[in-house]
Amino acid sequence: MKKQIQIKICPDGKIEAKTLGITGAKCLDYIAVLEHLLEARTEKSEYTDDYYRPEVVIDSEISLTRGE
């Protein structure tokens, strides 16, 4: 899943934001960014299932050696 931020603006002016595909505590880094961009402050915050998932890092570097 690619990393996304879902933002919903409610009729009463409240803003709801949810991170998708951002695992671990990295999702918390987006709170300050969203507050700044939206000129808002966080009133309530909850962890999603992605918060508890470990981050998967794939090392794409492959080294091949020739046997002698």
N, C-alpha and C positions, 0 to 999 in steps of 0.2 A: 504494500500500500504506500502510495506517495504521501508526503507530508502536506497537510492542509490545515487551514484555520477556517472554521465555519463561523460566520457572524450573522446574527439575526437582530434586526432593529424592530422592536415591538411598537404597537400603536401608541403606547403611553410614553415612548421615548427611551425606555430602558434598552440596553444593548446586552445580548447574550453572545458569548464567544465560546467555541469548543475547538480543541485541537484534535486532529485525527492523524494517526500514523506517526505521531511524535512520542517516542517511548522514553520511559524513565523521567527523571527530574528535569530533563531539557525542556519539557513543556512549560515549566515555571518561568523560564527565561522570556517567554512571550507575553507574560502578564504586563510587565513594565512597558514593553513595546506597544501593546494594544492600548494601554492607558494613555500613552503619549499621543499616538496617532488619532485616537478617538476623543481625546480631551475628556477622559472619563476616569473614574476611580472604581476599583473592585469592591463590591459590597459582599459578594459571596463567591466562594471557590470550592470546587469539588474535584477529586481525582477521578479520571476515567480509567477504564481497564488498561489502556495503553501505558498509563503511568507505572503499573506494576509489571509490565512486560519488559524483559531485558532487551537492550539494544543489540541488534545483530549487525556486526561489522564484517564485511566480506573483503578480504585482501585479494585484490585482483592481480597482484604481481606474481608471476610464475617464473621460476628459474629451471632451466633444463641443462643437465650436464651430460656429456657423452662418456659412456663407460670406456675404459681403455684396457 
